[in-house]
Amino acid sequence: MLLSGDVGDCSSLTCQLLAQQNSLVLSGDYWQLFTSMFVHFGFLHILFNMVALYYFGRLNESAFSVPEFLAIYLVSGLLGSAMTLVLLPPDTLSGGASGAIFGLVGSYVAIARRAQNMGAALLYAVIIFVESSFLPGVNIFAHLFGLIGGIVLGLLFASRQKPIGFSDGYGYSA
């Protein structure tokens, strides 16, 4: 079963070793949960993911530290891969950065919450989810659980930051 792009023939060594094949993960090839985030099936697949990464990466990079950003990206991607393993059949083949990128969409919702625009950001995230998740060959579980992971981690990291607003420490002294 194909869930992430038009893979055609997955007989290449790269695809067999790095794309997530649920039957192989269940047999002990656990690294595929991680490496599948970096495998793409075709030019358009990687192009759309890179455009989304550029857009949502730029929205997130000023709000989170590098370790937080990487944690959001990688943990969301791993959560999407893990839920693909749990919820889809063993013959499932999956790859791509969509779960990780939806993690950045989710953390954007957390950023918007701090700026008191969470409703609009959540609506934006839902629209992106619906538009991109119901196409043939798309792994909806990677999208959904990546989004959830990004919201949770974004809220966790954002809660530890200073509130957004003006500082009163920059006034003029008389």
Backbone torsions as a table, in degrees:
resi	resn	phi	psi	omega
1	MET	NA	132.4	-178.4
2	LEU	-103.0	131.9	-178.5
3	LEU	-130.4	1.4	-177.1
4	SER	-144.1	72.8	175.8
5	GLY	97.1	178.6	-178.4
6	ASP	-93.9	87.5	-175.8
7	VAL	-75.0	-25.2	-177.7
8	GLY	64.0	-104.4	-177.3
9	ASP	-111.1	119.3	179.7
10	CYS	-100.3	46.7	-179.6
11	SER	-92.2	-8.2	179.4
12	SER	-68.3	150.2	-179.9
13	LEU	-61.3	-39.2	179.4
14	THR	-59.9	-48.0	-179.7
15	CYS	-64.2	-43.6	-178.1
16	GLN	-65.9	-34.0	-178.5
17	LEU	-86.5	-33.7	-168.1
18	LEU	-109.6	-30.5	176.6
19	ALA	-70.2	153.2	179.6
20	GLN	-81.2	111.6	172.4
21	GLN	-111.2	108.1	-172.1
22	ASN	-52.3	-38.2	-179.3
23	SER	-64.3	-37.5	178.3
24	LEU	-72.7	-37.6	177.1
25	VAL	-62.7	-43.1	178.6
26	LEU	-65.0	-21.5	178.3
27	SER	-91.3	0.0	175.5
28	GLY	120.3	-2.3	179.1
29	ASP	-85.7	61.7	-172.4
30	TYR	-64.8	-24.5	-179.7
31	TRP	-59.9	-24.0	-178.7
32	GLN	-63.4	-23.7	175.2
33	LEU	-61.5	-33.6	179.8
34	PHE	-90.0	-49.9	-173.2
35	THR	-67.7	-24.4	-179.6
36	SER	-63.8	-20.2	177.5
37	MET	-67.9	-16.3	-175.5
38	PHE	-112.5	5.1	178.2
39	VAL	-104.3	131.1	178.2
40	HIS	-127.2	148.7	-176.5
41	PHE	-104.6	81.3	176.7
42	GLY	106.3	161.8	-176.6
43	PHE	-63.4	-45.7	-178.2
44	LEU	-65.1	-35.4	178.7
45	HIS	-60.3	-51.3	-179.2
46	ILE	-70.7	-34.0	178.9
47	LEU	-62.0	-50.0	-179.8
48	PHE	-62.8	-40.0	178.5
49	ASN	-66.6	-38.6	-179.4
50	MET	-70.7	-36.5	175.6
51	VAL	-63.7	-44.6	178.7
52	ALA	-65.0	-40.0	177.8
53	LEU	-63.5	-43.1	178.0
54	TYR	-60.4	-48.1	-176.4
55	TYR	-65.4	-55.1	-176.3
56	PHE	-76.3	-27.0	174.2
57	GLY	-62.7	-43.4	178.6
58	ARG	-66.6	-35.0	177.6
59	LEU	-67.0	-28.8	-175.6
60	ASN	-96.1	-25.7	-167.9
61	GLU	-63.7	-29.7	-179.9
62	SER	-84.2	-14.8	-177.0
63	ALA	-91.6	-21.1	-175.4
64	PHE	-128.5	151.6	174.6
65	SER	-70.1	167.9	179.0
66	VAL	-60.1	-46.7	178.0
67	PRO	-61.4	-38.4	178.6
68	GLU	-66.1	-44.3	179.1
69	PHE	-59.1	-48.1	179.1
70	LEU	-63.2	-39.1	178.4
71	ALA	-63.2	-44.5	178.4
72	ILE	-59.6	-49.3	-176.5
73	TYR	-62.8	-53.0	-173.9
74	LEU	-73.3	-42.1	-179.6
75	VAL	-67.0	-40.4	177.5
76	SER	-63.0	-42.5	177.6
77	GLY	-63.7	-42.9	178.1
78	LEU	-66.3	-37.3	177.5
79	LEU	-63.9	-42.9	176.4
80	GLY	-60.7	-41.8	178.3
81	SER	-66.5	-43.1	-179.2
82	ALA	-63.8	-40.6	-180.0
83	MET	-72.6	-28.8	171.9
84	THR	-61.9	-42.2	179.2
85	LEU	-64.0	-42.2	-175.4
86	VAL	-75.4	-39.1	-169.1
87	LEU	-99.2	-12.6	-177.3
88	LEU	-115.4	158.3	-174.8
89	PRO	-66.0	162.4	-178.7
90	PRO	-60.7	-25.4	-179.2
91	ASP	-84.3	11.0	180.0
92	THR	-71.7	136.0	173.7
93	LEU	-119.4	128.4	-176.0
94	SER	-143.4	150.4	176.2
95	GLY	-165.8	162.0	177.8
96	GLY	120.0	165.2	-175.3
97	ALA	-95.9	11.4	-172.4
98	SER	-59.7	-42.8	178.8
99	GLY	-61.3	-43.3	178.7
100	ALA	-66.3	-40.7	180.0
101	ILE	-68.2	-39.2	175.2
102	PHE	-66.1	-24.8	171.2
103	GLY	-61.8	-39.2	176.6
104	LEU	-69.1	-33.4	174.7
105	VAL	-63.2	-43.8	178.8
106	GLY	-64.0	-41.7	179.4
107	SER	-68.7	-26.6	173.3
108	TYR	-63.1	-37.0	175.7
109	VAL	-60.9	-41.1	178.8
110	ALA	-65.0	-39.5	177.0
111	ILE	-61.9	-44.8	-178.9
112	ALA	-64.4	-31.3	177.0
113	ARG	-62.9	-41.9	178.8
114	ARG	-63.0	-32.9	178.9
115	ALA	-90.7	9.9	179.0
116	GLN	61.9	35.4	175.0
117	ASN	-124.1	30.0	-173.3
118	MET	-64.0	-38.3	-178.7
119	GLY	-59.2	-47.0	179.6
120	ALA	-65.3	-41.6	-179.9
121	ALA	-66.7	-38.7	178.7
122	LEU	-66.7	-39.8	175.5
123	LEU	-61.8	-43.2	177.4
124	TYR	-59.6	-44.7	179.6
125	ALA	-63.5	-41.2	179.5
126	VAL	-65.2	-41.2	178.8
127	ILE	-62.3	-45.5	178.7
128	ILE	-62.3	-42.2	179.5
129	PHE	-60.7	-49.2	-177.8
130	VAL	-64.8	-44.0	-178.7
131	GLU	-63.4	-33.4	-172.6
132	SER	-104.0	-11.3	-171.3
133	SER	-97.3	-15.6	-174.3
134	PHE	-107.8	18.9	174.7
135	LEU	-83.1	153.9	178.1
136	PRO	-60.4	137.4	176.2
137	GLY	82.9	7.1	-178.7
138	VAL	-98.8	137.7	-179.4
139	ASN	-87.1	93.1	-177.0
140	ILE	-63.1	-30.7	-179.0
141	PHE	-70.5	-37.4	175.3
142	ALA	-63.2	-42.2	178.6
143	HIS	-62.8	-51.1	-175.0
144	LEU	-62.9	-49.4	-175.7
145	PHE	-77.7	-25.8	170.0
146	GLY	-64.0	-43.2	178.1
147	LEU	-61.4	-46.5	179.4
148	ILE	-62.1	-45.7	178.7
149	GLY	-60.0	-41.0	179.6
150	GLY	-66.7	-39.8	177.8
151	ILE	-63.3	-47.6	-177.7
152	VAL	-62.8	-50.4	-178.8
153	LEU	-67.5	-38.2	177.7
154	GLY	-61.2	-43.6	177.7
155	LEU	-65.4	-40.0	178.4
156	LEU	-62.1	-49.6	-178.6
157	PHE	-70.1	-38.5	-179.0
158	ALA	-67.3	-30.1	-179.4
159	SER	-69.0	-19.3	180.0
160	ARG	-91.3	-2.5	-178.2
161	GLN	-96.1	163.2	177.0
162	LYS	-66.8	147.8	177.4
163	PRO	-62.2	149.6	176.5
164	ILE	-77.3	134.7	178.1
165	GLY	157.9	-175.1	-178.8
166	PHE	-87.7	142.7	176.5
167	SER	-86.7	143.1	176.5
168	ASP	-92.1	7.8	-178.6
169	GLY	-88.0	7.6	-176.9
170	TYR	-116.6	31.9	-179.3
171	GLY	-84.1	169.5	175.7
172	TYR	-85.6	142.2	175.8
173	SER	-102.3	142.9	-176.7
174	ALA	-90.5	NA	NA
